[in-house]
Amino acid sequence: MKMYVGNLSFETNENDLQDLFEQHGAVNEVHLMMDRFTGKSRGFAFVTMNDGAQASAAMSALNGRELNGRTLTVNEARPREERPRPYGGGGKRSFAGKRW
């Protein structure tokens, strides 16, 4: 089960989350979302646990818990929504018959 973890302190790292969630079971993956331009945390992450019962226990125990001075939001991650691409999608363009 993939979980969304929000309202993270900018000081929180993937190891902090790994340690926190491993108290409730085996963690497969922790992915802290980073800003591609600044390299700093965006304040949320995704944690994946294979065992649904352990993931549910982690969500119940950690939602509303404080970590590094911030109250965590932990819930089941929703599927990623498709967002429209700016400028029409970036596909190949045909320039046949164009004069430059």
Sequence and secondary structure as in RCSB ss.txt:
>XXXX:A:sequence
MKMYVGNLSFETNENDLQDLFEQHGAVNEVHLMMDRFTGKSRGFAFVTMNDGAQASAAMSALNGRELNGRTLTVN
EARPREERPRPYGGGGKRSFAGKRW
>XXXX:A:secstr
 EEEEES  TT  HHHHHHHHHTTS   EEEEEE TTT  EEEEEEEE S HHHHHHHHHHHTT EETTEE EEE
E         GGGG      TT   
